[in-house]
Amino acid sequence: MRLLLNVFNMFYFDFKTMGLTFFVPILAFFFTTLFLLISKGHPIETDIIMIQGLFIPFTCWVLMYRLNELYEEGAQETLIPYYARTFIYDTLRYLTVNIICILLLSSLLVIKFGLDSFSIISLIHFFLLTLFFMFLGTALLVLIRNIESSLTIIFIYSIIEVVTLGEFMPWPHIFIFDSPSFNIFIIIKFITLFFSIIFLFFITSFFLRKIDRGIINVPSRLKLLFTRGHN
């Protein structure tokens, strides 16, 4: 019971610090669900593209806004020791929420098109994309230190991919637009996503630890300078 209360308090704290922006991913989930419920007369691939292009890019949202507080004036010294310690826990919290949403959307696809129409490959791909976007968002944020620019990059990439079905720009295409089948191209895409997730997670963790070490060392440096000044 205490664990559930602590988890609730963590989410409530995020809501208090973020305000109404906390509900943006919920709206993305709502509109994706609404599209799946009311749309008819098209193949399952269209709904899969909507999940990939409308909901999944927003899975990075709350974690990015949480870390964005570190770059507000005067906040690093207070927040970075806490956020550096809780980053893994925060990631697990929102990964759990995102996985639940993915499972609900996937269940809607099964109800709508039948179990035989929905491939386990798509479900694995959804999970990998979710992790990719979560850590892409945090990595961009710690590198650029501006949440608007970071989100712009993510959403421009997602929109171009969905609108052009991955046929316009010669960059890596992480979405799947056709009926997935277990072949060498899917294997390469999954391996690429897996190592990209590890790389992006490493970037985020490295910069958080780097900032944390820098802040911890500041008092020692000031004390050293103060001592030298008196000598």
Order of alpha helices (4+ residues) and beta strands (2+ residues): alpha-alpha-alpha-alpha-alpha-alpha-alpha-alpha
